[in-house]
């Protein structure tokens, strides 16, 4: 049975992604820091017939992420697919002129350092095996920056460059690396809740286009299983 490791699992994109890969016959490991949410997701997926377990790890903590990778390998060996879909939008907005060094450093682990650590750890074994996929859910600001989202856009633009460069090395060995650039508000997400509560009213009065997480999960599945481009807009 192929296996999906889902880092940053939550009730929107994470749940839909686990369901989509589960329908294709994958078993799934959910990795996130909130034990209660992980338990709820595991129960939902189990009820839907998905073989699932979970690991608790704060994705900003390198030691915790390394321990989760070790436990993942002990339980399931090398995963066939990895999806990294971080949350943590409650500190937004942070506009470009407010982005001092200390603020930027606080955003780097989740949006640059941890995904690089994951790929650096997993890709050598995937290339040796000759198969695998490592995908990152990014905001569209990684390609088209927005001032109010500078704290995310800056590290994610660097991460997108990293994905392109590492892809040159691993794609010839049968390994897919890519970023899904999401430019719409994901229904059921924490960001959607913040928008609905008026959290971003001081930044913009524009209506945010919406997308159902199932649609994005389908994009991630296609990126993991077909020879597609490194970055895909969604």
N, CA, C and O of each residue as an XYZ file, in Angstrom:
936
protein
N       0.845     -1.196      0.000
C       0.000      0.000      0.000
C       0.880      1.246      0.000
O       1.720      1.390      0.888
N       0.715      2.158     -0.973
C       1.508      3.392     -0.966
C       1.141      4.255      0.241
O       0.048      4.148      0.797
N       2.084      5.111      0.629
C       1.878      5.876      1.854
C       2.084      7.367      1.615
O       3.008      7.774      0.911
N       1.202      8.182      2.217
C       1.280      9.634      2.186
C       1.611     10.148      3.578
O       0.955      9.776      4.551
N       2.635     11.010      3.677
C       2.934     11.727      4.914
C       2.472     13.168      4.721
O       2.942     13.867      3.823
N       1.548     13.600      5.572
C       0.913     14.909      5.428
C       1.306     15.801      6.595
O       0.796     15.647      7.705
N       2.209     16.727      6.340
C       2.710     17.629      7.368
C       1.869     18.901      7.382
O       1.668     19.539      6.348
N       1.376     19.264      8.582
C       0.507     20.420      8.713
C      -0.950     20.073      8.496
O      -1.718     20.889      7.987
N      -1.335     18.867      8.879
C      -2.698     18.388      8.642
C      -3.708     19.222      9.417
O      -3.544     19.460     10.613
N      -4.756     19.662      8.723
C      -5.828     20.424      9.340
C      -7.163     20.054      8.714
O      -7.214     19.198      7.831
N      -8.243     20.686      9.159
C      -9.594     20.278      8.744
C     -10.020     20.762      7.372
O     -11.132     20.455      6.941
N      -9.177     21.508      6.670
C      -9.534     21.992      5.341
C      -8.724     21.242      4.284
O      -9.095     20.137      3.887
N      -7.622     21.834      3.829
C      -6.815     21.195      2.781
C      -6.234     19.867      3.244
O      -6.179     18.913      2.468
N      -5.802     19.793      4.489
C      -5.227     18.545      4.988
C      -6.202     17.391      4.924
O      -5.865     16.315      4.428
N      -7.407     17.604      5.423
C      -8.416     16.544      5.419
C      -8.760     16.134      3.991
O      -8.820     14.944      3.681
N      -8.986     17.117      3.121
C      -9.341     16.787      1.734
C      -8.217     16.035      1.032
O      -8.475     15.118      0.252
N      -6.974     16.417      1.303
C      -5.839     15.730      0.683
C      -5.745     14.295      1.165
O      -5.528     13.382      0.369
N      -5.907     14.091      2.458
C      -5.879     12.727      2.996
C      -7.003     11.888      2.402
O      -6.802     10.716      2.084
N      -8.173     12.475      2.253
C      -9.297     11.738      1.663
C      -9.015     11.376      0.209
O      -9.309     10.262     -0.224
N      -8.442     12.321     -0.549
C      -8.192     12.054     -1.976
C      -7.154     10.957     -2.155
O      -7.349     10.046     -2.959
N      -6.060     11.033     -1.420
C      -5.048      9.986     -1.533
C      -5.581      8.673     -0.962
O      -5.265      7.598     -1.472
N      -6.385      8.758      0.091
C      -6.972      7.547      0.656
C      -7.861      6.819     -0.336
O      -7.850      5.590     -0.400
N      -8.630      7.571     -1.110
C      -9.487      6.936     -2.123
C      -8.668      6.232     -3.193
O      -9.144      5.292     -3.831
N      -7.437      6.687     -3.385
C      -6.548      6.069     -4.380
C      -5.766      4.901     -3.795
O      -4.914      4.324     -4.471
N      -6.049      4.547     -2.539
C      -5.408      3.377     -1.949
C      -4.212      3.657     -1.078
O      -3.527      2.726     -0.655
N      -3.939      4.934     -0.794
C      -2.825      5.285      0.076
C      -3.232      5.152      1.552
O      -4.366      5.455      1.920
N      -2.311      4.704      2.370
C      -2.430      4.919      3.799
C      -1.841      6.296      4.106
O      -1.059      6.828      3.318
N      -2.214      6.870      5.243
C      -1.879      8.265      5.512
C      -1.374      8.429      6.942
O      -1.940      7.871      7.881
N      -0.303      9.203      7.092
C       0.117      9.668      8.408
C      -0.082     11.172      8.470
O       0.435     11.907      7.629
N      -0.829     11.627      9.462
C      -1.077     13.040      9.691
C      -0.050     13.560     10.697
O       0.150     12.949     11.746
N       0.597     14.675     10.388
C       1.573     15.265     11.310
C       1.214     16.719     11.543
O       1.137     17.502     10.596
N       0.993     17.086     12.797
C       0.691     18.462     13.181
C       0.884     18.580     14.685
O       1.238     17.605     15.347
N       0.653     19.770     15.225
C       0.937     19.992     16.642
C      -0.285     19.868     17.544
O      -0.138     19.719     18.758
N      -1.492     19.926     16.973
C      -2.710     19.940     17.782
C      -3.255     18.521     17.918
O      -3.822     17.972     16.973
N      -3.081     17.943     19.082
C      -3.493     16.557     19.305
C      -4.989     16.370     19.120
O      -5.426     15.366     18.557
N      -5.773     17.328     19.589
C      -7.234     17.206     19.483
C      -7.684     17.202     18.030
O      -8.509     16.379     17.634
N      -7.145     18.119     17.240
C      -7.504     18.169     15.820
C      -7.060     16.895     15.107
O      -7.806     16.353     14.293
N      -5.862     16.415     15.402
C      -5.379     15.180     14.784
C      -6.316     14.012     15.094
O      -6.615     13.203     14.215
N      -6.771     13.924     16.327
C      -7.693     12.851     16.698
C      -8.997     12.939     15.934
O      -9.524     11.923     15.480
N      -9.524     14.151     15.788
C     -10.770     14.330     15.043
C     -10.604     13.929     13.583
O     -11.455     13.242     13.017
N      -9.506     14.361     12.983
C      -9.253     14.026     11.580
C      -9.079     12.520     11.405
O      -9.590     11.937     10.449
N      -8.364     11.900     12.322
C      -8.147     10.453     12.225
C      -9.469      9.695     12.301
O      -9.675      8.727     11.568
N     -10.358     10.128     13.177
C     -11.661      9.463     13.283
C     -12.479      9.634     12.003
O     -13.120      8.687     11.547
N     -12.460     10.837     11.422
C     -13.189     11.074     10.176
C     -12.645     10.214      9.043
O     -13.409      9.627      8.276
N     -11.345     10.143      8.944
C     -10.736      9.372      7.862
C     -10.942      7.876      8.050
O     -11.196      7.154      7.086
N     -10.836      7.421      9.265
C     -11.076      6.000      9.544
C     -12.503      5.624      9.173
O     -12.744      4.567      8.591
N     -13.450      6.499      9.515
C     -14.854      6.237      9.173
C     -15.068      6.182      7.668
O     -15.984      5.515      7.185
N     -14.208      6.895      6.922
C     -14.305      6.902      5.465
C     -13.523      5.760      4.829
O     -13.469      5.652      3.604
N     -12.920      4.910      5.649
C     -12.216      3.747      5.134
C     -10.745      3.965      4.829
O     -10.120      3.126      4.181
N     -10.175      5.089      5.290
C      -8.767      5.367      5.054
C      -7.930      4.774      6.195
O      -8.264      4.939      7.369
N      -6.861      4.095      5.846
C      -5.910      3.604      6.850
C      -5.043      4.767      7.287
O      -4.295      5.313      6.476
N      -5.126      5.163      8.562
C      -4.520      6.428      8.991
C      -3.957      6.317     10.400
O      -4.501      5.610     11.249
N      -2.864      7.026     10.635
C      -2.360      7.236     11.981
C      -1.859      8.665     12.057
O      -1.932      9.396     11.069
N      -1.346      9.084     13.222
C      -0.868     10.459     13.326
C       0.358     10.555     14.214
O       0.630      9.681     15.037
N       1.092     11.645     14.023
C       2.245     11.995     14.839
C       2.105     13.447     15.264
O       1.670     14.290     14.480
N       2.470     13.737     16.492
C       2.377     15.096     17.010
C       3.742     15.771     16.888
O       4.739     15.267     17.405
N       3.780     16.909     16.203
C       5.032     17.656     16.056
C       4.719     19.102     15.717
O       3.863     19.384     14.879
N       5.416     20.007     16.369
C       5.365     21.429     16.033
C       6.306     21.645     14.847
O       7.511     21.423     14.963
N       5.768     22.073     13.722
C       6.568     22.169     12.500
C       7.558     23.327     12.520
O       8.347     23.477     11.587
N       7.532     24.153     13.573
C       8.556     25.185     13.723
C       9.746     24.693     14.534
O      10.726     25.419     14.701
N       9.669     23.470     15.037
C      10.681     22.908     15.938
C      11.459     21.821     15.192
O      10.930     20.739     14.935
N      12.708     22.110     14.849
C      13.505     21.165     14.070
C      13.678     19.834     14.781
O      13.629     18.781     14.145
N      13.879     19.869     16.089
C      14.052     18.630     16.853
C      12.788     17.789     16.772
O      12.857     16.577     16.565
N      11.632     18.429     16.933
C      10.359     17.697     16.877
C      10.109     17.140     15.481
O       9.623     16.018     15.341
N      10.434     17.909     14.449
C      10.236     17.436     13.079
C      11.148     16.251     12.787
O      10.718     15.285     12.157
N      12.393     16.309     13.233
C      13.326     15.206     13.033
C      12.843     13.949     13.734
O      12.933     12.851     13.185
N      12.326     14.111     14.956
C      11.783     12.963     15.679
C      10.582     12.378     14.951
O      10.423     11.158     14.899
N       9.735     13.236     14.389
C       8.585     12.749     13.630
C       9.026     11.992     12.375
O       8.433     10.972     12.023
N      10.054     12.488     11.709
C      10.579     11.779     10.535
C      11.123     10.406     10.917
O      10.914      9.429     10.199
N      11.815     10.337     12.038
C      12.352      9.050     12.499
C      11.229      8.072     12.807
O      11.307      6.896     12.452
N      10.181      8.563     13.472
C       9.057      7.692     13.825
C       8.278      7.296     12.572
O       7.811      6.162     12.463
N       8.138      8.222     11.632
C       7.475      7.909     10.370
C       8.199      6.777      9.654
O       7.570      5.845      9.153
N       9.516      6.864      9.611
C      10.307      5.821      8.946
C      10.187      4.490      9.675
O      10.112      3.435      9.045
N      10.168      4.542     11.006
C      10.051      3.310     11.781
C       8.707      2.621     11.540
O       8.634      1.393     11.499
N       7.663      3.400     11.385
C       6.327      2.832     11.191
C       6.067      2.394      9.750
O       5.483      1.337      9.512
N       6.506      3.215      8.792
C       6.060      3.030      7.408
C       7.180      2.974      6.385
O       6.917      2.778      5.199
N       8.416      3.142      6.814
C       9.493      3.232      5.849
C       9.450      4.568      5.123
O       8.923      5.548      5.648
N       9.996      4.608      3.929
C      10.045      5.834      3.142
C       8.677      6.092      2.506
O       8.170      5.231      1.788
N       8.068      7.257      2.751
C       6.753      7.509      2.150
C       6.843      7.625      0.630
O       7.884      7.964      0.068
N       5.721      7.332     -0.009
C       5.646      7.480     -1.460
C       5.348      8.923     -1.855
O       5.761      9.386     -2.918
N       4.629      9.620     -0.991
C       4.306     11.022     -1.246
C       4.363     11.798      0.060
O       3.993     11.292      1.119
N       4.826     13.023     -0.036
C       4.865     13.932      1.105
C       4.187     15.233      0.685
O       4.501     15.798     -0.362
N       3.269     15.693      1.500
C       2.630     16.992      1.274
C       2.859     17.843      2.513
O       2.583     17.418      3.634
N       3.367     19.052      2.296
C       3.618     19.995      3.385
C       2.654     21.154      3.208
O       2.708     21.881      2.216
N       1.769     21.319      4.186
C       0.702     22.314      4.081
C       0.577     23.064      5.401
O      -0.314     22.762      6.196
N       1.451     24.034      5.650
C       1.466     24.709      6.950
C       0.302     25.662      7.140
O      -0.253     26.182      6.171
N      -0.064     25.888      8.393
C      -1.115     26.848      8.717
C      -0.512     28.106      9.316
O       0.398     28.704      8.743
N      -1.032     28.508     10.488
C      -0.511     29.654     11.240
C      -0.695     30.961     10.479
O       0.276     31.588     10.054
N      -1.956     31.364     10.311
C      -2.249     32.640      9.648
C      -2.690     33.704     10.646
O      -2.948     34.843     10.256
N      -2.780     33.355     11.914
C      -3.343     34.287     12.892
C      -2.487     35.532     13.080
O      -2.994     36.563     13.521
N      -1.186     35.456     12.750
C      -0.302     36.617     12.924
C      -0.309     37.549     11.713
O       0.326     38.603     11.751
N      -0.993     37.192     10.667
C      -1.133     38.074      9.508
C      -2.186     39.140      9.806
O      -3.060     38.915     10.643
N      -2.124     40.293      9.143
C      -1.139     40.684      8.133
C       0.140     41.254      8.752
O       0.128     41.798      9.857
N       1.239     41.116      8.012
C       2.505     41.793      8.327
C       2.976     42.422      7.019
O       3.433     41.716      6.120
N       2.866     43.741      6.910
C       3.215     44.353      5.631
C       4.716     44.531      5.481
O       5.475     44.357      6.433
N       5.127     44.879      4.279
C       6.547     44.864      3.929
C       7.373     45.819      4.784
O       8.470     45.463      5.214
N       6.872     47.018      5.037
C       7.664     47.978      5.799
C       7.729     47.634      7.283
O       8.589     48.147      7.999
N       6.828     46.769      7.753
C       6.844     46.328      9.155
C       7.691     45.077      9.358
O       7.856     44.619     10.488
N       8.225     44.524      8.286
C       8.940     43.252      8.360
C      10.390     43.486      8.765
O      11.275     43.598      7.917
N      10.620     43.560     10.090
C      11.988     43.712     10.569
C      12.642     42.334     10.710
O      11.996     41.318     10.457
N      13.894     42.293     11.103
C      14.642     41.041     11.138
C      14.048     40.037     12.113
O      13.928     38.855     11.790
N      13.675     40.491     13.298
C      13.123     39.563     14.284
C      11.810     38.960     13.808
O      11.556     37.772     14.006
N      10.980     39.780     13.183
C       9.706     39.266     12.666
C       9.952     38.244     11.568
O       9.331     37.181     11.559
N      10.845     38.554     10.649
C      11.139     37.618      9.563
C      11.681     36.305     10.105
O      11.275     35.234      9.654
N      12.593     36.378     11.067
C      13.151     35.152     11.642
C      12.046     34.258     12.222
O      12.145     33.033     12.157
N      11.017     34.854     12.778
C       9.945     34.069     13.390
C       9.085     33.349     12.355
O       8.393     32.386     12.687
N       9.121     33.806     11.107
C       8.347     33.167     10.034
C       9.167     32.162      9.223
O       8.600     31.342      8.500
N      10.478     32.218      9.336
C      11.321     31.351      8.512
C      11.149     29.863      8.790
O      11.097     29.088      7.835
N      11.056     29.413     10.056
C      10.987     27.956     10.278
C       9.831     27.291      9.544
O      10.027     26.284      8.864
N       8.626     27.844      9.672
C       7.454     27.194      9.095
C       7.434     27.275      7.572
O       6.998     26.337      6.905
N       7.900     28.382      7.028
C       7.705     28.639      5.601
C       8.953     28.472      4.739
O       8.894     28.660      3.524
N      10.081     28.120      5.354
C      11.287     27.875      4.554
C      12.156     26.775      5.158
O      12.464     25.794      4.481
N      12.552     26.924      6.412
C      13.551     26.022      6.979
C      13.026     24.597      7.135
O      13.716     23.646      6.769
N      11.825     24.437      7.669
C      11.303     23.079      7.867
C      11.063     22.346      6.553
O      11.464     21.187      6.440
N      10.426     22.960      5.550
C      10.277     22.217      4.293
C      11.606     21.856      3.633
O      11.730     20.784      3.041
N      12.605     22.743      3.729
C      13.919     22.392      3.196
C      14.498     21.209      3.975
O      15.089     20.304      3.387
N      14.328     21.220      5.284
C      14.805     20.107      6.117
C      14.128     18.796      5.722
O      14.784     17.759      5.623
N      12.823     18.844      5.500
C      12.092     17.636      5.101
C      12.613     17.082      3.777
O      12.889     15.889      3.658
N      12.742     17.955      2.796
C      13.184     17.480      1.485
C      14.635     17.017      1.514
O      14.991     16.028      0.874
N      15.464     17.732      2.256
C      16.870     17.330      2.368
C      16.987     15.941      2.993
O      17.879     15.167      2.645
N      16.083     15.639      3.911
C      16.103     14.342      4.585
C      15.553     13.233      3.702
O      16.099     12.130      3.687
N      14.484     13.507      2.970
C      13.740     12.458      2.266
C      14.173     12.236      0.820
O      14.113     11.111      0.324
N      14.606     13.287      0.143
C      14.862     13.153     -1.300
C      15.994     12.198     -1.660
O      15.875     11.495     -2.664
N      17.095     12.130     -0.893
C      18.131     11.171     -1.294
C      17.628      9.732     -1.373
O      17.966      9.010     -2.311
N      16.827      9.311     -0.401
C      16.302      7.946     -0.434
C      15.278      7.776     -1.544
O      15.198      6.708     -2.150
N      14.486      8.822     -1.822
C      13.526      8.735     -2.921
C      14.237      8.595     -4.258
O      13.820      7.806     -5.105
N      15.323      9.366     -4.455
C      16.051      9.262     -5.718
C      16.729      7.907     -5.850
O      16.811      7.352     -6.946
N      17.210      7.379     -4.743
C      17.823      6.043     -4.788
C      16.783      4.990     -5.144
O      17.064      4.059     -5.899
N      15.576      5.144     -4.594
C      14.485      4.213     -4.905
C      13.987      4.396     -6.330
O      13.552      3.439     -6.971
N      14.051      5.650     -6.830
C      13.596      5.936     -8.189
C      12.149      6.346     -8.280
O      11.560      6.289     -9.360
N      11.550      6.764     -7.161
C      10.155      7.202     -7.181
C       9.861      8.013     -5.930
O      10.566      7.925     -4.925
N       8.798      8.807     -6.021
C       8.355      9.593     -4.880
C       7.907     10.969     -5.310
O       8.196     11.416     -6.419
N       7.196     11.637     -4.417
C       6.735     12.998     -4.673
C       6.801     13.790     -3.384
O       6.433     13.297     -2.318
N       7.278     15.034     -3.490
C       7.331     15.943     -2.350
C       6.733     17.270     -2.797
O       7.293     17.955     -3.653
N       5.588     17.628     -2.212
C       4.825     18.778     -2.660
C       4.603     19.754     -1.509
O       4.420     19.347     -0.362
N       4.622     21.041     -1.829
C       4.441     22.092     -0.842
C       3.241     22.944     -1.248
O       3.143     23.368     -2.399
N       2.331     23.197     -0.313
C       1.234     24.141     -0.542
C       1.732     25.538     -0.194
O       2.096     25.811      0.950
N       1.743     26.417     -1.187
C       2.245     27.783     -1.037
C       1.142     28.776     -1.347
O       0.173     28.450     -2.034
N       1.295     29.991     -0.837
C       0.428     31.061     -1.278
C       0.875     31.581     -2.630
O       2.056     31.506     -2.970
N      -0.065     32.107     -3.401
C       0.292     32.632     -4.720
C       1.248     33.814     -4.619
O       1.890     34.180     -5.603
N       1.349     34.423     -3.415
C       2.283     35.524     -3.218
C       3.731     35.124     -3.341
O       4.602     35.988     -3.443
N       4.013     33.823     -3.335
C       5.381     33.371     -3.596
C       5.823     33.749     -5.005
O       7.015     33.903     -5.269
N       4.853     33.896     -5.906
C       5.134     34.307     -7.277
C       4.690     35.745     -7.537
O       5.340     36.471     -8.289
N       3.571     36.159     -6.910
C       3.025     37.510     -7.084
C       2.847     38.135     -5.703
O       1.751     38.081     -5.145
N       3.899     38.724     -5.143
C       3.882     39.180     -3.752
C       2.837     40.260     -3.479
O       2.488     41.055     -4.352
N       2.348     40.261     -2.231
C       1.427     41.284     -1.744
C       2.018     41.877     -0.468
O       2.477     41.142      0.405
N       2.007     43.190     -0.360
C       2.647     43.840      0.768
C       2.129     43.339      2.107
O       2.918     43.119      3.025
N       0.825     43.154      2.238
C       0.242     42.775      3.525
C       0.623     41.363      3.951
O       0.429     40.988      5.108
N       1.162     40.584      3.028
C       1.534     39.195      3.323
C       3.046     38.999      3.214
O       3.516     37.896      2.935
N       3.798     40.065      3.434
C       5.245     40.010      3.225
C       5.923     38.955      4.087
O       6.883     38.324      3.644
N       5.443     38.753      5.305
C       6.103     37.802      6.198
C       6.016     36.371      5.690
O       6.858     35.540      6.031
N       5.001     36.074      4.875
C       4.872     34.760      4.240
C       5.506     34.763      2.857
O       6.206     33.822      2.484
N       5.254     35.831      2.098
C       5.739     35.889      0.713
C       7.252     35.797      0.618
O       7.774     35.121     -0.269
N       7.970     36.470      1.521
C       9.433     36.501      1.425
C      10.043     35.101      1.588
O      10.806     34.681      0.719
N       9.736     34.360      2.670
C      10.318     33.017      2.765
C       9.772     32.048      1.727
O      10.503     31.180      1.250
N       8.488     32.184      1.367
C       7.936     31.238      0.399
C       8.478     31.465     -1.002
O       8.579     30.513     -1.776
N       8.829     32.696     -1.352
C       9.448     32.921     -2.663
C      10.812     32.247     -2.722
O      11.205     31.711     -3.758
N      11.535     32.278     -1.599
C      12.798     31.543     -1.538
C      12.579     30.049     -1.630
O      13.358     29.341     -2.268
N      11.520     29.563     -0.992
C      11.207     28.134     -1.043
C      10.845     27.701     -2.460
O      11.221     26.613     -2.896
N      10.118     28.548     -3.175
C       9.766     28.220     -4.553
C      11.016     28.103     -5.427
O      11.114     27.206     -6.265
N      11.958     29.003     -5.227
C      13.232     28.908     -5.949
C      13.941     27.604     -5.607
O      14.479     26.939     -6.493
N      13.946     27.237     -4.338
C      14.556     25.973     -3.916
C      13.896     24.788     -4.615
O      14.587     23.875     -5.065
N      12.570     24.792     -4.711
C      11.874     23.677     -5.355
C      12.294     23.543     -6.817
O      12.501     22.433     -7.307
N      12.419     24.664     -7.506
C      12.836     24.615     -8.913
C      14.251     24.056     -9.042
O      14.523     23.244     -9.927
N      15.143     24.487     -8.169
C      16.526     24.041     -8.299
C      16.692     22.578     -7.910
O      17.415     21.841     -8.580
N      16.037     22.150     -6.846
C      16.182     20.756     -6.438
C      15.485     19.831     -7.435
O      15.888     18.682     -7.613
N      14.433     20.343     -8.085
C      13.750     19.545     -9.099
C      14.701     19.152    -10.229
O      14.601     18.052    -10.772
N      15.625     20.053    -10.582
C      16.570     19.747    -11.654
C      17.406     18.512    -11.330
O      17.827     17.784    -12.230
N      17.640     18.285    -10.051
C      18.472     17.152     -9.647
C      17.685     15.855     -9.497
O      18.194     14.780     -9.812
N      16.444     15.951     -9.016
C      15.736     14.714     -8.661
C      14.762     14.230     -9.734
O      14.463     13.038     -9.796
N      14.263     15.137    -10.581
C      13.268     14.715    -11.581
C      13.821     13.640    -12.521
O      13.089     12.712    -12.863
N      15.094     13.731    -12.954
C      15.623     12.668    -13.819
C      15.659     11.293    -13.152
O      15.797     10.276    -13.832
N      15.537     11.258    -11.828
C      15.564      9.991    -11.090
C      14.162      9.512    -10.704
O      14.015      8.612     -9.878
N      13.136     10.117    -11.306
C      11.776      9.643    -11.079
C      11.077     10.253     -9.889
O      10.023      9.766     -9.479
N      11.641     11.318     -9.319
C      11.047     11.946     -8.137
C      10.427     13.283     -8.535
O      11.055     14.091     -9.219
N       9.200     13.504     -8.104
C       8.488     14.741     -8.428
C       8.557     15.696     -7.244
O       8.285     15.314     -6.106
N       8.923     16.938     -7.527
C       8.954     17.996     -6.528
C       8.136     19.153     -7.079
O       8.262     19.502     -8.253
N       7.295     19.751     -6.235
C       6.492     20.845     -6.757
C       5.828     21.680     -5.689
O       5.763     21.301     -4.519
N       5.334     22.836     -6.123
C       4.602     23.731     -5.251
C       3.250     24.062     -5.860
O       3.163     24.416     -7.036
N       2.201     23.947     -5.064
C       0.856     24.349     -5.486
C       0.638     25.772     -4.975
O       0.557     25.997     -3.767
N       0.544     26.728     -5.896
C       0.423     28.136     -5.542
C      -1.051     28.509     -5.448
O      -1.740     28.633     -6.461
N      -1.518     28.683     -4.229
C      -2.951     28.856     -3.967
C      -3.254     30.347     -3.858
O      -2.736     31.031     -2.975
N      -4.094     30.845     -4.759
C      -4.435     32.255     -4.790
C      -5.862     32.546     -4.384
O      -6.346     33.663     -4.562
N      -6.542     31.549     -3.837
C      -7.922     31.737     -3.394
C      -8.060     31.340     -1.930
O      -7.219     30.625     -1.384
N      -9.118     31.807     -1.313
C      -9.376     31.523      0.093
C      -9.982     30.129      0.211
O     -11.006     29.833     -0.405
N      -9.346     29.283      1.001
C      -9.783     27.892      1.102
C     -10.965     27.787      2.057
O     -10.868     28.179      3.220
N     -12.066     27.265      1.569
C     -13.235     27.062      2.421
C     -12.894     26.124      3.583
O     -12.124     25.177      3.422
N     -13.472     26.398      4.745
C     -13.279     25.650      5.987
C     -11.940     25.937      6.664
O     -11.664     25.385      7.729
N     -11.093     26.798      6.062
C      -9.752     27.013      6.606
C      -9.756     28.065      7.705
O     -10.718     28.814      7.873
N      -8.644     28.102      8.455
C      -8.469     29.128      9.478
C      -8.443     30.514      8.852
O      -8.968     31.465      9.431
N      -7.836     30.639      7.675
C      -7.792     31.931      6.993
C      -9.196     32.408      6.636
O      -9.502     33.593      6.767
N     -10.050     31.488      6.184
C     -11.429     31.850      5.858
C     -12.163     32.349      7.095
O     -12.925     33.312      7.023
N     -11.937     31.702      8.216
C     -12.573     32.138      9.459
C     -12.122     33.532      9.850
O     -12.929     34.343     10.305
N     -10.821     33.823      9.673
C     -10.310     35.151     10.001
C     -10.915     36.219      9.096
O     -11.278     37.299      9.561
N     -11.022     35.917      7.805
C     -11.629     36.868      6.878
C     -13.078     37.141      7.270
O     -13.519     38.290      7.290
N     -13.810     36.075      7.580
C     -15.220     36.228      7.943
C     -15.401     37.001      9.250
O     -16.441     37.620      9.474
N     -14.386     36.961     10.106
C     -14.469     37.688     11.376
C     -14.060     39.154     11.237
O     -14.151     39.912     12.202
N     -13.612     39.563     10.048
C     -13.192     40.934      9.822
C     -11.733     41.204     10.124
O     -11.310     42.359     10.170
N     -10.962     40.150     10.329
C      -9.552     40.304     10.721
C      -8.742     41.081      9.689
O      -7.809     41.796     10.053
N      -9.078     40.954      8.425
C      -8.308     41.606      7.365
C      -8.981     42.860      6.815
O      -8.559     43.380      5.781
N     -10.015     43.353      7.486
C     -10.750     44.507      6.963
C      -9.873     45.750      6.843
O     -10.095     46.578      5.960
N      -8.876     45.891      7.723
C      -8.016     47.072      7.666
C      -7.065     47.044      6.482
O      -6.492     48.068      6.111
N      -6.899     45.856      5.884
C      -5.961     45.698      4.768
C      -6.676     45.850      3.432
O      -6.161     46.497      2.520
N      -7.845     45.264      3.316
C      -8.555     45.280      2.040
C     -10.049     45.127      2.262
O     -10.489     44.512      3.233
N     -10.811     45.691      1.359
C     -12.265     45.516      1.365
C     -12.709     44.628      0.205
O     -13.905     44.423     -0.003
N     -11.748     44.106     -0.542
C     -12.069     43.268     -1.691
C     -12.657     41.930     -1.245
O     -12.336     41.415     -0.174
N     -13.513     41.392     -2.080
C     -14.070     40.068     -1.836
C     -13.036     39.026     -2.274
O     -12.535     39.072     -3.397
N     -12.727     38.091     -1.380
C     -11.738     37.064     -1.702
C     -12.392     35.937     -2.494
O     -13.422     35.411     -2.071
N     -11.814     35.552     -3.641
C     -12.334     34.375     -4.341
C     -12.129     33.122     -3.500
O     -11.132     33.010     -2.786
N     -13.058     32.189     -3.577
C     -13.024     30.999     -2.730
C     -12.731     29.748     -3.558
O     -12.963     29.703     -4.767
N     -12.218     28.747     -2.869
C     -11.986     27.448     -3.497
C     -12.261     26.355     -2.473
O     -11.887     26.479     -1.307
N     -12.910     25.294     -2.911
C     -13.158     24.168     -2.015
C     -11.867     23.363     -1.885
O     -11.172     23.153     -2.879
N     -11.538     22.912     -0.677
C     -10.277     22.169     -0.511
C     -10.214     20.884     -1.322
O      -9.121     20.413     -1.638
N     -11.362     20.304     -1.666
C     -11.339     19.099     -2.498
C     -10.718     19.380     -3.863
O     -10.035     18.527     -4.430
N     -10.960     20.582     -4.387
C     -10.394     20.947     -5.689
C      -8.871     21.021     -5.609
O      -8.173     20.569     -6.516
N      -8.366     21.588     -4.529
C      -6.918     21.691     -4.342
C      -6.304     20.317     -4.090
O      -5.203     20.030     -4.559
N      -7.015     19.473     -3.353
C      -6.517     18.123     -3.095
C      -6.365     17.341     -4.394
O      -5.425     16.562     -4.549
N      -7.286     17.550     -5.318
C      -7.182     16.884     -6.621
C      -5.944     17.367     -7.371
O      -5.265     16.577     -8.027
N      -5.650     18.659     -7.276
C      -4.449     19.196     -7.910
C      -3.193     18.564     -7.305
O      -2.273     18.191     -8.032
N      -3.157     18.445     -5.989
C      -2.001     17.833     -5.336
C      -1.843     16.375     -5.753
O      -0.726     15.907     -5.973
N      -2.949     15.664     -5.859
C      -2.870     14.258     -6.268
C      -2.318     14.137     -7.694
O      -1.495     13.265     -7.973
N      -2.770     15.006     -8.579
C      -2.266     14.974     -9.961
C      -0.779     15.314    -10.004
O      -0.023     14.709    -10.764
N      -0.361     16.280     -9.191
C       1.057     16.633     -9.158
C       1.908     15.484     -8.624
O       3.053     15.309     -9.040
N       1.355     14.714     -7.717
C       2.105     13.604     -7.121
C       2.185     12.398     -8.040
O       3.103     11.588     -7.916
N       1.242     12.265     -8.956
C       1.124     11.019     -9.711
C       1.314     11.170    -11.213
O       1.312     10.175    -11.938
N       1.478     12.402    -11.692
C       1.720     12.617    -13.112
C       2.938     13.518    -13.284
O       3.333     14.214    -12.349
N       3.520     13.506    -14.447
C       4.747     14.263    -14.699
C       4.394     15.697    -15.078
O       4.465     16.084    -16.244
N       4.008     16.487    -14.054
C       3.557     17.847    -14.284
C       4.659     18.856    -13.983
O       5.778     18.491    -13.623
N       4.320     20.123    -14.137
C       5.233     21.220    -13.902
C       5.611     21.321    -12.423
O       4.944     20.749    -11.560
N       6.689     22.057    -12.144
C       7.140     22.235    -10.768
C       6.154     23.076     -9.974
O       5.871     22.766     -8.817
N       5.632     24.130    -10.575
C       4.651     24.953     -9.878
C       3.341     24.975    -10.646
O       3.318     25.033    -11.875
N       2.259     24.927     -9.895
C       0.938     24.931    -10.494
C       0.076     25.940     -9.755
O      -0.020     25.901     -8.529
N      -0.550     26.841    -10.497
C      -1.407     27.865     -9.897
C      -2.781     27.277     -9.603
O      -3.338     26.512    -10.391
N      -3.305     27.656     -8.451
C      -4.641     27.186     -8.072
C      -5.405     28.304     -7.371
O      -6.553     28.111     -6.972
